[in-house]
Amino acid sequence: MAQDNKIHLPGGFGGLMRFQDEYESKFYFKPMHVVMFIILIIGLRIVLPYVFKI
């Protein structure tokens, strides 16, 4: 005889909707580019007052 006490498990996503997991940006910066940009900004911030005598 078949049992009537069957366990019903949720679907593969646990009842949650999944959308696109990864977002593709139009701009991609490597970590080294970001570090170099920050160093450039800091360097400009230090040098500009001496160049323009502000």
Secondary structure, 3 states (H helix, E strand, C coil): CCCCCCCCCCCCCCCCCCCCCCCCCCCCCCHHHHHHHHHHHHHHHHHHHHHHCC
